[in-house]
Amino acid sequence: MGSPGPTHNFAAGPATMPPEVLERARASLVDWRGLGHSLLEAPFTCDEFRALMDTTRNQIRTALALPDHYHILFFQGGASAQFSLIPLNLLPPHATAGYVETGHWSARAIEEGQRYGPALVVASSRDTGFDRIPPVSQWTLTEKIRYCHITPNETANGVQFQSDPDCGSIPLVADMTSEFLSRPIDFQHYGMIYAGTQKNLGPTGLVIAIIRDDLLGNARPETPTVFNYQLQLEQHNRINTPLMFAIYLTHLMLDWLETQGGVKAVHIRNRSQSQSVYRVIDEDDFYRCPAISEHRSIMNVCFGIKDAHLTQRFLAEASASGLANLAGHSHSGGLRASLYNAQPDLAVTALTSFMDDFRRRYG
Ligand SMILES: Cc1ncc(COP(=O)(O)O)c(C=O)c1O
């Protein structure tokens, strides 16, 4: 039997990438920039790679309209490593960090963060099953808090901040892993943002960290040198071998983002795609969405079927129809459609048609 057609990939990350980016990446494996060998075989000290790092940083700066007093660094270890590296770099011993707990990933950040000093949960939606974002007016912010950590998009729970919160003089530190470059950012509230690139930018393992000037230079002595923000900045992010191919893929994705009209344009598309899936969910009570409507994520649409017994059937039939990776996060269960920047409209139409049809047959 032949394949039912192209597979649409709704994975939460690593996620779908545009075919044109993958084609360019393939070409780089044969001969990169006329070097006569692939990028994988190039020394990271070569002029071409130095130029690539500069270009990629400039692309990020331009895409986000990032002010000059923020620095861009590339790290290994994924976003999870930053849960520890942030307090090591930004939090003096015994000082207090604030955390807003809105779902699985912010809980993980708190769990790690509290190993390095008092981690004060200033607001939490745990009691309502992480179905919403607590309003900033209800956060218990006190003067002793050095920074307040948030997770603007909760990948596993499907809730998302609808605007950049204002905590006055307390800088926000934000894990933007699953929404980075999907929307414009109002930087005035942020001391640092960081993101693993395996959602909107593609490659795994790489973290982009954007840090405001005045927060640098406070790392604890025990901070590993390769993860010391200030030292990496001083040494042009080349204390150790950078994730060269992942940085190259990020550069290609940023090229692609530009062809799509930049973050403002993809934000409109992301909103519209997620709305069309939520519309199907809300039509009656066959499907359910755990997140309250005001705080739903436009990146990760988490939903379920009222008759939970149908979940496995939904996944099996979806997969047979070329709709892959729709299972919810292992901690949340249910279903999840991730609609990152590179998700084509065609995939979303295929999904909503399938959902309608499934409801007709089993509702
Ligand atoms: C919001 C968020 N933070 C952190 C992580 C962990 O990222 P990594 O696997 O790169 O450590 C993820 C992964 O899905 C995530 O969605």
The ligand as an ORCA input file, in Angstrom:
! r2SCAN-3c Opt
* xyz 0 1
  C       9.217     26.016     27.838
  C      10.302     24.981     27.831
  N      11.367     25.158     28.632
  C      12.368     24.280     28.675
  C      12.346     23.143     27.895
  C      13.491     22.176     27.969
  O      14.293     22.330     26.877
  P      15.631     21.454     26.662
  O      15.158     20.088     26.333
  O      16.284     22.176     25.544
  O      16.405     21.490     27.923
  C      11.272     22.916     27.033
  C      11.238     21.714     26.186
  O      10.245     21.354     25.610
  C      10.229     23.859     27.014
  O       9.171     23.687     26.215
*
